[in-house]
Amino acid sequence: MLTNMVTALEITALGMGLVFSAIILLWAMMQALTALPFGQNTPEKALPNPNPALTANEEDEIMAEVAAIAVALALAEQSQSTARPLPQPPTALVSAWQLGMRSRQMYEKGNH
C-alpha cells in the first residue's frame, strides 16, 4: 500500500515538474525572441517615390481615388451580406443552447 502511494507521488511530481519546466522553457524562449532586434527599433527611412514623374499632388489624387474605390467595394460587399436577425422562438421553452444549435443547423442548411 505504501509503495503504491510513493509511486503515485513520484509520478505526480514528475508530471508537475515537466509542466513547470515546459512553462519556464516557453517563457525563456519568449524573452529571447523579444530581446532580438528584428528591425522594430530601427528608425524608419523615407521610402523613395516609386514613380518620380508624379508630383505630390498627383500622388494624393491617386490615393484619394484608391480610397474611394475601397469604400465603394466595402459598401457593395456590405449590401450583399446575408446576415439577418434571428426570429424569436415560438415559446419560452427554448433554451439558449437549443437556439444556438438550431441556428447553426439552419445556417449550415442554407449554405449547402
N, C-alpha and C positions, 0 to 999 in steps of 0.2 A: 504494500500500500504506500509506504513512504517512498519507494523508488519511483512509483508512478507519479507522485506529486513532484518529486525532484525533476523528473524528465519533463513534465508539463511546464514547470517553471523555467527550465533551460530553454525549451522551445519558445516560450513566450518572450524570454529575454533576448533570444537570438532574433526573433521576428521584430521586436521593437527596436533592437539595435540596427537591423537592416533598414527599417523605415526611417529612423532618425539619421542614419548615415547617408541615405539617399537624399533626404531633405537638405542636409548640410552640403552634399556634393552639388546639388542643383543651385543652392544659394551661392556657393563659391564660383560656379560657372557663370551665373548672372553677374556677380561682382566683376569677374574677369572681362566679360563682354562689355559691360558699361565702362570699364576703365580703358579699353582700347579705343584709339581715335579712329573713327570711321568717316571723318570729314564733316561732322556736325559742328565742330568748334572752329573750323576754318572760316575766315571772312569770305563773304560772297563776293565774287567778282562780277563786274558788269558784263552781261552777255553781249557779244557783238551783234549788230543788226544783221539778220540773215540776208536781207535784201537791201544793200546800201543805196539802191536807186530810189527807195521810198523815203519820203520825208516823215517827220514825226507826226504831222497832221494826217497824212495819208495812212500811216500805220494805225492811228487812232480810229479813223473811219473804218478800216478793215476790221479792227477789233470790235467796233460797235455793230457792224454787220454780222459778225460771227456770234456775238451775244444775242442779237435779235433772232437769228436762226435757231440758236439753242433754246430760247424762250418759246418760239413757235413750236418746236419739236416737243418740248415738255408739255405745253398746253394741249397739243394734239394727242399725246400719249395719255394725258390725264382724262381727256374726254372719252377715250376708248376703254377706260377702266371698267372691269366687270364687277367691281366691288359694289355691294348693295347692303342695306341694313337687313339684319335677320328679323324674320317675322316673330311676333310674340307667340309663345307656346299656347296651345289651346286651353290648357289647365295649369293650375299652380302646382300640380303633382310632378312636373318635370323638373328634375334636379339640374344643377349647372353642369354636372358631369354628363348627364344624358343629352343635354342641349349641345354641348361641345362635340360629343361623339356623333350625334345626328347631323350637325352642321358639317363636320368633316366628311361624313359619308355622302351628303348631298353635294358638297364641293367636288369630291372625287368622281361622282357620277356625272357631274356637269362637264368635267374636263376630259372624259373618255369618249 
